[in-house]
Amino acid sequence: MSVFSTSKYIKKESVKPGEAVVLTIAGHGKENVGTTEQPDEKWTLSFDEIEEKLTLNSTRGNELGGGFGSYEMDDWTGKQIEVYVDPNVKFGGKRVGGLAVRVHK
């Protein structure tokens, strides 16, 4: 059973504010996260603990690549990350809050 929701992807509403969820990276892939009418291919991470995947944007990718010391996603398998809600995440120039990641130490 998932700790998140019935969605295919982790959403900010899935994580309690002020908490971080530790997840182990099982793999990565590129998939359409959009609709049939509006395809939108993004890199995603899958995890050992849950079925939902995390979409990677440039901010998340840079955070993990820098934290792991490698931007090759093949090197990330088996490593742990923390997923949390950052209220300072901006979208379209406005602060809306959103998911953020960091390397679990």
N, C-alpha and C positions, 0 to 999 in steps of 0.2 A: 504494500500500500504506500502511496506517495505521501510525503510530508507537505506537498504543495497543493495542487488543485487538479482539476480534470483537464486543464489546458495542456497542449503539447509542449509549451515553452514556459519557463519560469517568468513570472511577472512580478512587478514591485508589490502588488497586493498579496503575493504569496509569502512574503517575508515580513515578520513583525518588525516595526520600527525599533531601533535600538539593539536589535539582535543580529548576529551573523550566523549563517548556516555553513558548516564545513562540509565540502563535497570533494570526492576523489575523482579526478578526470579519468574516464574510461576510453575516450576517443574523441575524434572530431570529424566533421564532414561539412559539405556545402549542400544546402537544401533551400527550396523555395519556401520562404516564410510568408509570402504574399498570397494572393488569390489567383485563380485561373485567369481572370481578366487582367490583373495587375501583378505579374510575377515579380518577385524580389528575392534574389538569391543571396544568402548570407552564410558565413561560416558559423557553425554551431559546435558546442561542446556537449558531450554526453557524460553521464556520471554513473558510478557503481551504485550509489545509494537510492537514486530516484529514476523515474522514467522520463521526466521532463528534461528538455535541453535548454541550454543558455545560448542566446544569439550573441555573437561577438561583433561589437562595433570597434572603431579604431581606438577609442579610449580604453575599453576593456582589454583589447589585444595588446596595446602598448603597456598597460599596467602589468599584465601577466608575463609578457615577453621580457620586460625589464626585471621583474621580480624573480623569474626563473633563470635569468641569464641567457636565454635563448628565445628567438622569435620563431623557431621551427616548432610547430605544434606537435609534431611527432615526439619531441622531447618532453612534452607536458604529461603524457600518459602516466598514470600512477601517482601524480603529484596532487596535493590538496590545495584548494582555494577556499576563500570565504566569500560568500555572497551576502550583501547587505543593502539596505536602502540608504541612499545618500540624498538628503533633502536639497543639496546644492546642484544636483544634475539639471542641466539646462536643455531645452528643446525649443528650437525656433527662436532663440535669444531670450526665452523666458525660463525662470526657475520653476521647474515642475516636480522635481524629485524623481528618483529612478534607481534602478539597480546599479550597484557598483561591485567591483571585485577587488580582491587583494590576495597575495600569496599567503597561505596559512603557515605560520612559523611554529 
